[in-house]
Amino acid sequence: MSQSLTDMDNIQNKLSADCENCFGLCCVALPYAKSADFALNKDGGTPCPNLQSDYRCGIHKDLREKGFRGCAVYECFGAGQKVSQVTYDGNDWRNDKALAKEMFNVFPIMQQLHEMLYFLYEALHLEHTDSIHEDLQIAIEETENLTNLSPKSILDINVSEHRASVNTLLLQTSELVRATIPNKETKIDRKSNLFGANLIGADLRGANLRGAILIAADLSNTDMRETDLIGADFRDANICGANLEGSIFLTQAQVNAANGDAHTILPPALRIPDHWY
């Protein structure tokens, strides 16, 4: 049976960033290059100059205006607090350089595992995936177990191999959901050149847009229900008035990267970003 709404709320909370219980890991562990998304270069393992002593961002409310749009759309899926409070039991990287290096290497692996859990739980919650619920439950248990390993064991995980196994189930989920759109014919799919594409008002229900490049595309007033959007690049895409309710594998980070309005319809688990207003 599908998870209850209360269960799903708890899962969403567990798999969403909780910066209050994190040691600012994304602001230290991850590298970034000066670009339209970042105002400067930063090496992995080097604290961002905007990171304060309390692990809060000094320009959090002005990230876009200050040239750090990439930070505004990043999502760790709850890996930050998991590594900080569970894997390392609240031990601060600032107090131990050896621990810091290991923690910074563990964090991106945990982020990937939590992202997989996010999609697996979503798949389990969908009404059309009853036929693969047992396999989804097994994959969730296996992935949860990996997140609870010791730091050294986490570093030994073959993430690519595990992701391939999980992706098989996500592909099956996509096929089951998109098959609910009868006689669906669309020339738009993930292999199309959609960079800056004019798709105003298009009917994209049931389309496979996994990993599609939708940068700066005009998707205003499009219908994207039952559309597979896993990994689709929505940077600067216009989704004003678009209907994404019922789309699958859409994340808050993707929504944050796009431009929408009060008429954009999102899945219940996602919120309208502040910069849309």
Buried (B, 14 or more C-beta within 10 A) or exposed (E): EBBEEEEBEEBBEBBBBBBEBBBBBBBBBBEBEEEEBBBEEBEEBBBBEBBBEEBEBEBBEEBBEBBBBBBBBBBBBBBBBBBBBEBBEEBEBBEEEEBBEBBBBBBBBBBBBBBBBBBBBBBBBBEBBEEBBEBBEEBBEBBEEBBEBEBEEBEEBEBEEBBEBBBEBBBBBBEBBBEBBEEBEBEBBBEBEBEEBEBBEBBBBBBBBBEBBBBBBBBBBBBBBBBBBBEBBBBBBBBBBBBBBBBBBBBBBBBBBBBBBEEBBBBEBBEBBEBBE
